[in-house]
Amino acid sequence: MVTHLDSAEHCIRSAVDAAERMAGVTVEDVHVSVTCGRLKSDSFSASVALASGAVRDDDVQRLLAGGRQYAARDKRTVLHALPTGYRLDENSGISEPQGMCGERLSVDLHAVTADEVAMRNLMLVVERCHLGVASLVAAPIRARWRSYAR
């Protein structure tokens, strides 16, 4: 959690300056590893009716947007909303539903959220450093991704 904007800004600027000098490049955008904001993990299902009888890309996008909106309730910022599996009517275990026929498309989502105010303060300090945010990544998920990359 950012508790002192000026100190946080100074630390970020110093770290970025050292990295730029070491690498010989200018940093414009950063991937922010989030550890603050009372990170919360939640698994739930979302579903939508299919108007055309077949799954289109916009159906999947509408479904995922609805899931993200649900995850953002209670003044939370969604860091990740990761589909863990789709269902079409009563058929489960579907990984890519586009083009398949059915009446109702559902998804099981794993969402990771953080407190909205903490995220606004984190974004504020990064913006004060004149950096763009390429992504916000929950630190535990970032660590998992890093272990897969090895």
C-alpha positions as CSV (number, residue, x, y, z in Angstrom):
1,M,0.0,0.0,0.0
2,V,1.3,3.5,-0.8
3,T,1.6,5.3,2.5
4,H,3.6,8.3,1.4
5,L,3.4,9.5,-2.2
6,D,6.6,11.5,-2.3
7,S,8.7,8.7,-0.8
8,A,7.2,6.1,-3.1
9,E,7.8,8.4,-6.1
10,H,11.4,8.9,-5.1
11,C,12.0,5.2,-4.8
12,I,10.4,4.4,-8.1
13,R,12.3,7.2,-9.9
14,S,15.6,6.0,-8.4
15,A,15.0,2.4,-9.4
16,V,13.9,3.3,-12.9
17,D,16.9,5.6,-13.4
18,A,19.3,2.9,-12.3
19,A,17.7,0.4,-14.6
20,E,17.8,2.8,-17.5
21,R,21.5,3.6,-17.0
22,M,22.3,-0.1,-16.7
23,A,20.4,-1.2,-19.8
24,G,21.0,1.9,-21.9
25,V,17.4,2.3,-22.7
26,T,14.5,4.6,-21.7
27,V,11.7,3.0,-19.7
28,E,8.3,4.4,-20.8
29,D,5.9,1.6,-19.7
30,V,6.1,-0.7,-16.7
31,H,4.4,-3.9,-15.6
32,V,3.4,-3.3,-12.0
33,S,3.5,-6.2,-9.6
34,V,0.7,-5.7,-7.1
35,T,1.0,-6.7,-3.5
36,C,-1.2,-4.2,-1.9
37,G,-5.0,-3.6,-1.7
38,R,-6.0,-6.7,0.2
39,L,-5.7,-9.0,-2.8
40,K,-8.7,-11.4,-3.0
41,S,-9.2,-14.5,-5.1
42,D,-12.7,-15.6,-6.1
43,S,-14.0,-18.4,-8.3
44,F,-17.5,-18.1,-9.9
45,S,-19.5,-18.8,-13.0
46,A,-21.1,-16.4,-15.4
47,S,-23.4,-17.2,-18.3
48,V,-25.2,-15.6,-21.3
49,A,-27.9,-16.6,-23.6
50,L,-26.9,-17.1,-27.3
51,A,-29.1,-15.1,-29.6
52,S,-27.9,-16.7,-32.8
53,G,-27.8,-20.3,-31.6
54,A,-24.0,-20.5,-32.3
55,V,-21.2,-19.0,-30.2
56,R,-19.6,-15.9,-31.8
57,D,-16.6,-14.0,-30.6
58,D,-18.8,-11.2,-29.3
59,D,-20.7,-13.7,-27.2
60,V,-17.5,-14.8,-25.5
61,Q,-16.4,-11.1,-25.0
62,R,-19.8,-10.3,-23.6
63,L,-19.6,-13.3,-21.2
64,L,-16.1,-12.3,-20.0
65,A,-17.1,-8.7,-19.6
66,G,-20.0,-9.7,-17.4
67,G,-17.7,-11.8,-15.3
68,R,-15.3,-9.0,-14.9
69,Q,-18.1,-6.6,-13.9
70,Y,-19.3,-9.1,-11.3
71,A,-15.7,-9.5,-9.9
72,A,-15.4,-5.7,-9.7
73,R,-18.3,-5.4,-7.2
74,D,-17.7,-3.9,-3.8
75,K,-15.2,-1.3,-5.0
76,R,-12.7,-3.8,-6.3
77,T,-10.3,-3.5,-9.2
78,V,-10.0,-6.6,-11.3
79,L,-6.4,-7.6,-11.9
80,H,-7.2,-10.9,-13.5
81,A,-10.3,-12.7,-14.7
82,L,-9.0,-16.0,-16.0
83,P,-11.4,-18.5,-17.6
84,T,-10.9,-22.0,-16.3
85,G,-13.4,-23.7,-18.5
86,Y,-16.5,-23.1,-20.6
87,R,-19.9,-24.9,-20.7
88,L,-22.3,-24.9,-23.5
89,D,-25.8,-25.8,-22.2
90,E,-25.0,-29.0,-20.2
91,N,-21.7,-29.8,-21.9
92,S,-18.6,-29.0,-19.9
93,G,-14.9,-29.2,-20.5
94,I,-15.0,-26.9,-23.5
95,S,-11.9,-24.8,-24.0
96,E,-12.7,-22.9,-27.3
97,P,-16.5,-22.5,-27.7
98,Q,-16.5,-20.3,-30.8
99,G,-18.6,-21.7,-33.6
100,M,-20.3,-24.4,-31.5
101,C,-24.1,-24.6,-31.3
102,G,-26.2,-24.1,-28.2
103,E,-28.6,-21.9,-26.2
104,R,-26.5,-20.9,-23.2
105,L,-22.8,-20.3,-22.8
106,S,-21.2,-20.3,-19.3
107,V,-17.7,-19.8,-18.1
108,D,-16.0,-20.6,-14.8
109,L,-13.7,-17.7,-13.9
110,H,-10.9,-17.3,-11.4
111,A,-10.7,-13.6,-10.5
112,V,-8.1,-11.8,-8.6
113,T,-9.0,-8.3,-7.3
114,A,-7.6,-5.5,-5.2
115,D,-9.1,-2.6,-3.3
116,E,-10.0,0.1,-5.7
117,V,-8.6,3.0,-3.6
118,A,-5.3,1.3,-3.1
119,M,-5.0,0.7,-6.9
120,R,-5.8,4.4,-7.6
121,N,-3.0,5.5,-5.2
122,L,-0.6,3.0,-6.8
123,M,-1.5,4.3,-10.3
124,L,-1.1,7.8,-9.1
125,V,2.4,7.3,-7.9
126,V,3.4,5.6,-11.1
127,E,1.9,8.4,-13.2
128,R,3.8,11.0,-11.1
129,C,6.9,9.2,-12.3
130,H,5.8,9.8,-15.9
131,L,5.5,6.1,-16.6
132,G,2.8,4.3,-18.4
133,V,1.3,1.1,-16.9
134,A,1.4,-1.7,-19.4
135,S,-0.3,-4.1,-16.9
136,L,-1.2,-4.6,-13.3
137,V,-0.3,-8.1,-12.2
138,A,-1.0,-9.7,-8.8
139,A,2.4,-10.6,-7.3
140,P,1.4,-14.3,-6.6
141,I,0.3,-14.8,-10.2
142,R,3.4,-13.0,-11.5
143,A,5.5,-15.4,-9.5
144,R,3.7,-18.4,-10.9
145,W,4.2,-17.1,-14.5
146,R,7.9,-16.5,-13.8
147,S,8.3,-20.0,-12.6
148,Y,6.7,-21.4,-15.8
149,A,9.1,-19.3,-17.9
150,R,12.2,-21.0,-16.4
